[in-house]
Amino acid sequence: MANNSRILVISDTHAPYHHPDTLKFLTAIKDKYDPDRVVHIGDELDNHAMSFHPSDASLYSAGDELKKGREFLWQIEALYPKVDVMESNHGSLAYRKAMVAGIPKEMLRPYSDILDLKKWTWHPDLEITLPDKQPCYFCHQKSANSFLALRDIGMNFVQGHFHEKYNIHYHGTGERLKWVIATGCLVDDSSLAMAYNNVNLRRPIIGCSMIIDSQPRLLPMVLNRKGRWNGKLT
């Protein structure tokens, strides 16, 4: 049973439009840190072809995208068989589409069955007690200003969604020190599925995060000029 002393947070992967070195990166993290609990912060699949926004016809159809994305998640499952996953805006697209079409949820297959991930569990949000007895709250997204959200939530917390935000903020009170992680992403910024981000000056920051002995830590995937991982964990 996990004692939560080494929690790995896998950032937004948006499979199959994930960074090409994601699996190598996650394997290196396992070899070095041997996490005893794994949380995927959400947007595990991109579901670009099902988006409410215009999709690029040059990319996979919805069926092919699901097949490719599922194959990628199975490779992560081989590394990390048990994962807590945060419900997210991209991961929930099929169900939101069904709602718009008037299809009752009872007529749809459970998400874990569709992906065939037997030990992965989806949560709207998740609260975990850390070894120092302080709570830590996980969610896909609460606020673009993570520091203000930290003060409102009142406990340590971790969020994803905002690809260009990759940082740790601290907030001290007379009671204790609290922190928040904005955990970046693991996307392939060169993919057409990410073209919507080209209007922004700030680029996605590639990496994961960990909570080691109750303290937050960023694990960036440092890229070379060709956009590939340099093979080193910082």
N, C-alpha and C positions, 0 to 999 in steps of 0.2 A: 504493500500500500504506500502511496506517495506521501512523503512528509513535507512536500512543498519547499524543500531547501534549494532546489535547482529547477525553476520553472522556465521553460522555453516558450516564448511568444512568437509564433510564426506570423509574419505580417501578410497583408493582402497579397494573394498570389495571382488572382484573376486568370487562372488556367482556362484555356491552353495558351494564353498570352502572357505567360510568366517569363521571368528572366531565364535565359538558357542555362545558367550555372546554378540555378536554385537547388537542384538535388545534390550537386557536389558541395554546395555551401552548407546545406542541412546535414549532410553526412559528416562533414568536418566538425560541425557543432556537436553532433552526437559523440564522435570519437573523442573530442577534447573535454566536453562538459558532462556527458552522460545525464541528460535531464531526467528528473524523476516525475515530472508532469509536463504536459504539452498543451498549450492553448493556441488554437488558430483564431486570429482576431476577426476573421470573416472575409467576405468576398473571395472565397476559395475558388469559385468559378466566375468567369466574366459574364457569360450569357449574352454576349454582344448581339447575336442574331435575334434575341428576344427583347432587346431594349425598347423602351418607350420612345427613345430618340432614334433618328435615322441610323441604320446600320450600313456598313460598307459591304457591297455585294462581292467584293474581291476576297472576303474572308469566308470562313467555314459557314455552312448552313447550321441551323439550330441543332439538328441531329448529329452532324459531324463534330460540331463544337462540343456537345455533351460527351461524345465518345472519346475525343482527344483529351478533354479536361478530366474525365473520369480515369483514364489510363494514367495520367500524371498523378492524380490523387492516390491511386493505388500504389504508386512508387513511393509516395510519402508514407502511406500506411505500412509499407514494408520496413521503413525506418522507425516509425512511431505508430504502433498498432492502436494505441488508445489516445484519443485526442478530444478535448473539449473545444467546440467550434461556436463562435458567436454568430447569431443570426444577423444578416446584413442585407443591404439594398440590392446587391447583385445576386447574392445567393437565393434571395426570395423572389426573383423575377417571375418564375413560372407560376407561383401562387398568386402574385399580384396581377398577372395577366389573367389568370383564371377568375379572380374576383371581378375584374372589369368585364369579363365575358359572362358573369353570372353563374359560374360553376361552383357548387358547394364544395368546401374543403374535404368533406367526407367522401367525395368521388375521386379524390386524387391520391396517388401513392405517397407514402411518407418519403421525405427527402433522403433519409439514410438508406432506404430500400432502392431508390433510383440510382444512388451512387454506389451501392453495395459496399458500404463501409460499416462493418458490423460493430466495431467498438468505438466509433466516433459518435459523440453526442452533441446535439445542437441546443443552444441556450439563448433566450432573448438577452440575458446578461448573466453574470456569474460573480459570486462573492466567495473568496477563498481566504482561509485563515493562514497567515504566514507563520514561520517558526517563532518570530518575536511576539506572537499572539495578536498582532494587528491585522485588521481585515484589508483585503485588496479587492477592488471591484474591477471587473473586466466587461467591456462592451465594444461594439463595433464603432460607434460614434456617439458623442454627446454634444461637443462644441468645438468649433475651430480654434477657440481660445482655451486651450487645455488648462492653463493656470487658473483662469476664472472658474472653470468647471471643477477643478480640484477643490477650491474653497467652498463651492456650493455642495459638492458631494460629501465632503468632510472626511474622506478616507483615501488611502492610496488607491490609484486606479490607472488602468491601461486602456488606451483606445487606438484604433487604426483609422481607416477611411481616407484621411488627409495625406495623400502620397508624398507631398513635399515637406511634411512636418515630421521631424525625427529628432526628438530631444527629450530631456528629463528636466522637469521643473520641481522645485522644492517649495514648501510652504511651512514655516515654523510657527507654532503656537506655544503658549505656556505649558500645554499638555504634552505635545510631542511634535516630531518632524514628520511631515507627510510629503508624498511625491506623486508625480504623474508621469507616465511614459506616453509619448506620441511615437508610434512604432514604425513609421515609414511604410515601405511596401517591397514587394519582390516581383515587380512587373517588368516586362520588356518594353522600355520606353520607345523603341524603334518600331513597334508593331502598329499597324493601322488601327487596331482596336483602341490604342491610346492617343490617336491623332487629335482628339478633342482637347488634349492638354497643350497642344502646340501654341495656343493663344497666351499661355502663361509664361512669364519669364523664368520662374522657379521651376526646376525640374524635379521629378520624383527622386527620392533618396532611397537607395536600395539597402536593405538590411533587416535584421531581426532584433529582438531584445531578450534579455533574461532577467530573472529575479533570483539572485544568489544570496542565500542566507539573509533573506528579507530585504535586500538592497537592490535597486534597479541598475541595470547595465545595458548599454547599447552595443550591438555586434554588427557594425556596418560591413557590407560587402564592398570592399574597395575595388573600384573598377579602373582598368587601364584606358588608354586613349581610344581603343576599339570597343569600349563598353563591356569588356569581359572581366570577370573576377580575377584578381591577381593571385589567388590561391592561398592567401594568408589571412588568418583570423587575428584581429587586433586584440 
